[in-house]
């Protein structure tokens, strides 16, 4: 029986090993394997780090290094195998059970071969905002319901030392930290009469910039790091965008006086505000970066990077959903159609769902041509995975359309800007299509009398209360077909769509995919999106009625 149950995973901080510099000129290690090696040099025992993140190992003293365990290392598990930190574990893990191989993160290995084995490693000093534990836990142990084997820990009753063997492969235990912040771990290595003491600085989460952290015990003077000059951004031709970088939002279809309005709903069902898409920039933060694994080659090559916004909510990331909740089912014949007409940027955009068994359904995919159409039942809400394949600015143009009960086909076309990663300041990005506005800003429309609003609307707020999860975690079965965004109905349309909670996507081009490896990503709540670069220019069509 598998003891550990995965609940959620955060994204990750992009970065490299060795290139980034911390205060005092130290190296920031954010990904790749690093070996902690006791070795005797000229009769003196040293504890050194062989940084293998750049290929050939580079030897450094721990006091010259800042290790960064970014937000991608956060896991939430329920398991009796973690008595060190309690049965409910919500912490940050290096070499974690679930995120191993899926994220960009440091992978520390202890190697005792060069000292001939028998070296004793002790935790002789500790500073940090939370607790720390070093332990072994493998899939085999999990399968057999075996408890974790503790090696070191900050708790009073935790082991204070362990012995390294001469195994050349070394040991790769899990490092666990319970809170974000800066930790300083002092290790003393003993071999016979020889000993060496080093302090390793570890930055956990993204509350603290690792490049500003003094390495070692923090006593060395901090030298300000050189910051390259940044060219001033071009003067926006529109008012500054409203940047959304965390929490729940919906790409929503709303009833309007002239039929239908495509808008962005920010916040929860109880507390929210409405925005025009051309007033908003969505920021997909570096924490969304993950590796593409087998079964998801439609996003990119296996091992390449993607920025994933998942179906499940992850604190610190935007959580985009689809909403037609303000349309009553009696107001619409069939489905509401979300057509991705164009997507411009430095990479591709994909929107897909993952099932409980690991199956994958692709709703929208810019890699194989556009437009693609995702059909959504009226008076419903859903969340899908969003994936971007590069950092930069993206501009996605959507046409949202529906056939109303009176037979009219109504549509609204808008361009939504995204910034993926931290290479571009989202507050400096011109929203919408990036061009001059075609008209004065449009006030938020008042729903028509025939609309049945599913939730009360509060007064707009620039800072809505933190949203809770709302709606279903993903699309479910249903029926009905999407009305293409280009269609215009001049008279009553025949038939009416069946209204399930959500309808299966019916993208143009017959997009669909399943993969046996999909369970890997489904199991880790694979999700993230954002990306970017490039400028999208498209004609802006407002609330056309056929």
C-alpha positions in Angstrom: 0.0 0.0 0.0 1.3 3.4 -0.9 1.6 5.4 2.3 2.2 8.8 0.9 -0.7 10.7 -0.7 0.2 13.8 -2.8 -2.0 16.8 -2.4 -0.3 19.7 -4.2 3.0 21.0 -5.6 4.2 24.5 -6.2 6.0 25.8 -9.2 9.7 26.6 -9.2 12.2 29.3 -9.5 14.1 29.3 -12.8 17.8 29.6 -12.6 21.1 28.0 -13.1 24.1 26.8 -11.1 27.1 28.9 -10.9 26.1 31.8 -13.1 24.0 33.7 -10.5 26.1 35.5 -7.8 25.1 36.2 -4.2 26.3 38.8 -1.8 30.1 38.8 -1.5 30.5 37.1 -4.8 29.1 33.7 -3.7 27.5 31.3 -6.3 23.8 30.8 -6.1 22.9 27.1 -6.9 19.4 26.8 -8.0 19.4 23.5 -10.0 21.5 20.5 -10.8 23.5 17.9 -8.7 25.9 19.1 -6.1 28.1 16.7 -4.1 29.1 17.4 -0.4 32.4 15.7 -0.2 34.8 15.3 2.8 38.3 15.1 1.4 41.8 15.2 2.9 44.1 17.8 1.2 47.7 18.1 2.4 46.8 16.5 5.6 43.9 18.7 6.3 40.3 17.5 6.2 38.0 19.7 4.2 34.2 19.7 3.5 33.8 20.8 -0.1 31.0 21.1 -2.7 31.5 19.7 -6.2 28.9 21.7 -8.2 27.9 19.6 -11.2 25.2 21.9 -12.4 27.3 23.3 -15.3 28.7 19.9 -16.5 32.3 19.6 -15.3 32.3 19.8 -11.5 33.4 23.1 -9.9 34.8 22.8 -6.4 33.7 25.4 -3.9 33.6 25.7 -0.1 30.1 25.7 1.4 30.8 29.2 2.7 31.1 30.3 -0.9 27.7 29.0 -1.9 24.0 29.9 -1.4 21.7 27.0 -2.2 18.2 28.0 -3.4 15.2 25.7 -2.7 12.6 27.6 -4.8 8.8 27.4 -4.5 8.8 24.4 -6.9 10.2 22.3 -4.1 7.1 22.8 -1.9 5.0 19.6 -1.4 2.0 18.7 0.7 1.8 15.1 1.7 -0.1 13.0 4.2 1.9 10.0 5.4 2.9 8.1 8.5 6.3 7.9 7.0 7.2 11.4 8.1 7.3 11.3 11.9 10.2 13.7 11.7 7.9 16.6 10.6 4.5 15.2 11.6 1.9 13.2 9.7 0.7 16.3 7.7 3.7 17.7 5.9 3.5 21.0 4.1 7.1 21.9 3.5 9.9 22.4 1.0 12.0 19.4 -0.1 15.2 18.8 -1.9 15.3 15.3 -3.4 11.7 15.1 -2.4 9.6 12.0 -2.9 7.2 13.4 -5.4 9.0 16.2 -7.2 12.2 14.3 -8.0 13.0 14.7 -11.7 10.0 16.9 -12.4 11.4 20.3 -11.4 14.5 22.5 -11.6 16.0 22.4 -8.1 19.3 21.6 -6.4 20.0 17.8 -5.9 22.5 17.5 -3.0 24.4 14.2 -2.6 26.7 13.2 0.3 29.8 11.3 -0.9 32.3 9.7 1.5 34.4 7.8 -1.0 37.3 10.2 -1.2 37.9 10.1 2.6 37.8 6.3 2.5 34.4 6.1 4.3 33.8 6.3 8.0 33.5 10.1 8.0 31.1 11.3 10.7 28.8 14.2 9.7 27.2 16.2 12.5 24.8 19.1 12.6 26.6 21.4 15.1 24.7 24.6 14.4 21.4 25.7 13.1 19.6 29.0 12.3 16.3 29.3 10.4 12.7 30.4 10.5 11.4 26.8 10.6 12.5 23.2 11.2 15.0 21.2 9.2 15.4 17.5 8.7 17.6 15.2 6.7 16.3 11.7 6.1 16.0 8.8 3.7 12.7 7.8 2.1 12.4 5.8 -1.1 9.5 4.5 -3.3 10.3 1.0 -2.1 10.0 2.1 1.5 6.7 3.8 0.7 5.4 0.7 -1.0 6.3 -1.4 2.1 4.9 1.2 4.5 8.3 1.6 6.1 9.0 4.7 8.1 11.6 7.3 7.0 15.2 6.9 8.3 16.3 10.1 10.1 19.9 11.3 9.8 19.9 14.9 11.1 17.4 17.4 12.3 16.9 20.7 14.2 14.4 19.3 16.7 15.7 18.5 20.1 15.1 14.8 19.8 16.5 14.5 16.2 19.7 12.6 15.4 22.8 14.9 15.5 25.1 12.8 13.3 25.4 10.0 10.8 28.3 8.1 9.1 29.2 8.2 5.5 30.2 5.0 3.7 32.8 4.7 1.0 30.1 4.1 -1.6 31.2 6.0 -4.7 27.6 6.6 -5.6 27.0 8.5 -2.4 23.7 8.9 -0.6 20.9 11.2 -1.7 18.7 11.9 1.3 15.8 14.3 1.4 16.3 17.7 2.8 13.2 19.2 4.4 12.4 22.8 5.5 9.1 23.7 7.0 9.1 27.5 6.4 10.3 30.0 3.8 13.4 32.1 4.6 17.1 31.8 5.1 18.6 28.8 6.9 22.2 28.4 8.0 23.3 24.8 8.5 26.6 24.2 10.2 28.1 20.8 9.5 31.1 19.3 11.3 32.8 16.4 9.5 35.1 14.2 11.5 37.6 11.6 10.2 39.8 10.1 12.9 41.7 13.0 14.5 40.8 15.4 11.7 37.7 17.6 11.6 36.3 20.4 9.5 33.4 22.8 10.1 31.5 24.6 7.4 28.2 26.6 7.3 25.9 26.3 4.3 23.3 29.0 3.6 20.0 27.7 2.1 17.3 30.1 0.9 13.9 28.5 0.9 10.9 29.7 -1.2 10.8 33.1 -2.9 10.3 35.5 -0.1 14.1 36.3 0.0 16.2 37.0 -3.0 19.2 34.6 -2.8 21.5 37.0 -4.6 21.2 39.3 -1.6 22.1 36.7 1.0 25.5 36.6 2.6 26.8 33.0 2.4 28.2 30.9 5.2 27.3 32.1 8.7 26.4 35.5 7.4 29.2 37.3 9.2 31.1 38.4 6.1 30.5 41.9 4.8 27.8 42.2 2.2 29.0 43.8 -1.0 26.2 45.2 -3.2 26.0 43.2 -6.4 26.4 45.0 -9.6 23.1 45.4 -11.4 23.2 45.9 -15.2 21.4 49.0 -16.4 17.9 48.4 -17.6 16.7 50.2 -20.7 13.5 52.2 -19.9 10.4 50.6 -21.3 8.6 52.2 -24.2 5.9 54.7 -23.1 2.6 52.8 -23.1 0.0 54.1 -25.5 -2.7 53.0 -23.1 -3.2 53.5 -19.3 -1.1 51.2 -17.1 -2.4 47.7 -17.0 -4.0 46.0 -14.0 -1.4 43.2 -13.3 -2.8 40.0 -11.8 0.0 37.6 -10.6 -1.8 35.4 -7.9 -5.1 33.9 -7.1 -8.3 33.0 -8.9 -9.6 34.6 -12.1 -11.9 33.5 -14.9 -12.0 34.2 -18.6 -15.7 34.8 -18.5 -18.7 35.2 -20.9 -21.3 37.6 -19.5 -24.7 38.8 -20.8 -24.6 42.3 -22.1 -27.1 44.8 -23.5 -26.0 43.9 -27.0 -25.7 40.2 -26.3 -22.4 39.0 -24.9 -19.3 40.4 -23.3 -15.9 38.7 -22.8 -14.4 39.9 -19.5 -11.9 38.9 -16.8 -13.4 38.1 -13.4 -10.8 38.5 -10.6 -11.4 37.0 -7.1 -13.8 34.6 -5.5 -17.5 34.0 -6.0 -18.2 36.2 -3.0 -15.6 39.0 -3.5 -14.6 39.8 -7.1 -14.1 42.6 -9.6 -14.5 42.7 -13.4 -12.0 43.9 -15.9 -11.9 44.3 -19.7 -9.2 42.0 -21.2 -7.4 44.9 -22.8 -7.0 46.5 -19.3 -5.2 43.4 -17.8 -1.8 41.8 -17.9 -1.6 38.3 -16.4 1.8 37.5 -14.9 3.0 33.8 -14.8 5.7 33.9 -12.3 9.0 31.8 -12.4 7.5 29.4 -9.8 5.4 27.9 -12.7 8.5 26.5 -14.5 8.6 22.7 -14.8 10.0 20.0 -17.0 8.1 18.4 -19.8 7.8 14.7 -19.2 6.8 11.7 -21.3 3.1 11.8 -22.4 3.2 15.6 -22.8 5.2 15.9 -26.0 2.4 18.0 -27.4 3.7 20.8 -25.2 7.4 20.5 -26.1 10.3 18.1 -26.1 10.8 15.8 -23.1 13.1 17.5 -20.7 12.5 21.0 -22.0 11.0 23.8 -19.9 7.4 24.9 -19.7 5.6 27.3 -17.4 2.5 25.5 -16.1 -0.6 26.8 -14.5 -2.5 23.8 -13.1 -6.1 22.8 -12.8 -5.6 22.9 -9.0 -4.9 26.2 -7.3 -1.3 26.8 -6.1 -0.7 29.8 -3.9 1.6 32.3 -5.5 0.4 31.6 -9.1 -2.5 32.9 -11.1 -5.3 30.3 -11.4 -7.2 31.0 -14.6 -10.6 29.3 -15.2 -13.4 29.5 -17.7 -16.8 30.9 -16.6 -20.2 31.1 -18.3 -22.0 31.2 -14.9 -23.8 34.5 -15.6 -25.7 33.0 -18.5 -28.7 30.9 -17.5 -28.9 27.6 -19.4 -32.3 28.8 -20.8 -30.6 31.9 -22.3 -28.3 29.9 -24.7 -28.8 27.3 -27.4 -26.0 24.8 -27.0 -22.6 25.8 -25.8 -20.6 28.9 -25.3 -17.6 28.8 -27.6 -14.1 30.0 -26.6 -12.1 30.3 -29.7 -8.3 30.9 -29.5 -7.9 32.8 -32.8 -4.2 33.9 -32.5 -1.4 33.5 -30.1 1.9 35.5 -30.5 4.9 35.3 -28.2 8.3 33.6 -27.9 6.8 30.1 -27.5 3.6 28.2 -27.8 0.4 28.0 -25.6 -1.5 24.9 -24.7 -4.7 24.4 -22.6 -5.5 20.8 -21.6 -7.1 18.8 -18.9 -5.8 15.7 -17.0 -8.1 13.0 -15.8 -7.9 10.9 -12.6 -6.5 8.0 -14.6 -3.8 10.1 -16.2 -5.6 10.7 -19.5 -5.0 14.0 -21.3 -7.5 16.0 -23.3 -6.2 19.0 -25.3 -8.5 21.9 -25.6 -6.4 24.6 -27.3 -2.9 24.3 -28.8 -1.1 27.0 -30.8 1.6 24.6 -32.0 -0.5 22.9 -34.7 -2.4 25.9 -36.0 -5.2 28.1 -35.0 -8.1 28.8 -34.4 -8.9 26.1 -31.9 -12.3 26.1 -30.1 -13.2 25.0 -26.6 -16.9 24.4 -26.1 -18.3 25.1 -22.6 -21.7 24.6 -21.2 -23.7 27.6 -20.2 -24.1 28.5 -16.5 -20.9 26.5 -15.6 -17.3 26.9 -14.4 -14.1 24.9 -15.0 -10.4 24.9 -14.7 -7.8 23.5 -17.1 -4.0 23.3 -17.2 -2.3 26.2 -19.1 1.3 25.7 -20.5 3.7 28.2 -22.0 7.0 27.0 -23.5 9.2 30.2 -23.2 9.5 33.3 -21.1 8.4 36.6 -22.5 5.2 38.5 -23.5 2.3 36.6 -25.1 -0.8 38.1 -26.6 -3.7 35.7 -27.0 -6.8 36.7 -29.0 -10.1 35.0 -28.1 -13.5 35.2 -29.7 -16.2 34.2 -27.3 -19.5 33.4 -29.0 -22.9 31.9 -28.3 -26.3 31.4 -29.9 -29.0 33.0 -27.7 -32.4 31.7 -27.1 -33.9 34.1 -29.6 -31.7 32.7 -32.4 -29.1 35.5 -32.6 -25.4 34.6 -32.6 -23.4 37.0 -30.5 -19.7 37.3 -30.1 -16.9 39.4 -28.5 -13.3 39.3 -29.6 -10.6 40.6 -27.2 -6.8 40.3 -26.8 -5.3 39.3 -23.4 -1.6 40.0 -22.6 0.5 37.6 -20.5 4.0 37.9 -19.1 5.8 34.7 -18.4 8.8 34.7 -16.1 10.6 37.7 -14.6 12.5 38.8 -17.7 9.9 41.5 -18.4 8.3 43.9 -15.9 4.5 43.2 -16.3 3.7 46.7 -15.1 5.5 48.1 -18.1 3.7 46.0 -20.7 0.9 47.6 -22.7 -2.2 45.4 -22.3 -4.4 44.1 -25.0 -3.0 43.9 -28.5 -0.3 46.4 -27.6 -1.6 49.1 -30.1 -3.6 52.2 -29.8 -7.1 51.9 -28.3 -9.8 51.8 -30.9 -12.3 53.5 -28.6 -12.8 54.9 -25.2 -12.6 52.3 -22.4 -15.8 50.4 -22.1 -17.6 50.4 -18.8 -18.5 47.1 -17.3 -21.8 46.2 -18.8 -24.9 45.4 -16.8 -26.2 41.9 -17.4 -29.5 41.7 -19.3 -32.7 41.0 -17.5 -32.8 37.5 -19.1 -29.5 36.6 -17.5 -29.5 34.6 -14.4 -26.4 35.6 -12.4 -25.0 32.7 -10.4 -23.2 34.8 -7.8 -23.5 38.4 -6.3 -21.1 41.0 -7.6 -19.3 43.2 -5.2 -18.0 46.7 -5.9 -14.8 46.5 -8.0 -11.7 46.4 -5.8 -8.1 46.7 -6.9 -7.2 44.1 -4.2 -9.8 41.5 -3.9 -9.8 39.2 -0.9 -7.8 36.0 -1.4 -10.0 33.7 -3.4 -10.9 30.2 -2.4 -11.2 27.3 -4.9 -14.4 27.5 -6.8 -16.2 25.2 -9.2 -15.0 21.9 -10.4 -11.4 20.9 -10.7 -11.8 20.2 -14.4 -14.1 19.5 -17.4 -16.6 16.6 -17.2 -18.9 14.9 -19.5 -21.7 16.6 -21.3 -23.0 17.2 -24.8 -23.5 20.0 -27.3 -21.5 21.5 -30.0 -19.7 24.8 -30.3 -20.8 27.5 -32.6 -17.8 28.7 -34.6 -16.8 32.2 -33.7 -17.2 33.3 -37.3 -20.8 32.0 -37.7 -23.6 34.5 -38.0 -27.2 33.3 -37.5 -29.8 35.5 -39.2 -32.7 33.6 -37.9 -33.7 31.1 -35.1 -31.2 28.2 -34.9 -32.6 24.8 -34.9 -32.2 22.6 -31.8 -30.9 23.3 -28.4 -27.8 22.1 -26.7 -27.9 19.6 -23.9 -26.5 21.1 -20.7 -24.2 19.0 -18.6 -22.0 20.7 -16.0 -19.2 20.9 -18.6 -18.9 19.7 -22.1 -16.0 17.8 -23.7 -13.8 20.1 -25.7 -14.4 20.2 -29.4 -11.3 22.0 -30.7 -10.9 22.8 -34.4 -8.6 20.3 -36.0 -9.8 17.4 -33.8 -7.2 17.9 -31.0 -7.2 15.1 -28.5 -4.5 13.1 -26.8 -4.0 10.5 -24.2 -0.8 9.1 -22.7 0.0 6.3 -20.3 2.7 8.6 -18.8 0.1 11.3 -18.1 -0.4 9.8 -14.7 3.0 11.1 -13.7 1.9 14.7 -14.2 -1.6 14.2 -13.0 -0.2 12.7 -9.8 1.9 15.8 -9.2 -0.9 18.2 -10.0 0.9 19.3 -13.1 0.1 22.8 -13.8 1.5 26.0 -14.9 1.3 28.6 -17.6 2.7 31.8 -18.9 5.3 32.7 -21.3 6.5 35.1 -23.4 7.6 37.5 -26.0 6.6 39.0 -29.2 3.8 41.3 -30.1 0.4 40.2 -31.4 -1.6 42.6 -33.6 -5.2 41.7 -34.4 -8.3 43.6 -35.4 -10.4 44.2 -32.3 -14.1 43.4 -32.8 -16.4 44.4 -30.0 -19.7 42.8 -29.2 -20.8 42.0 -32.8 -24.3 40.7 -33.2 -25.4 38.6 -36.1 
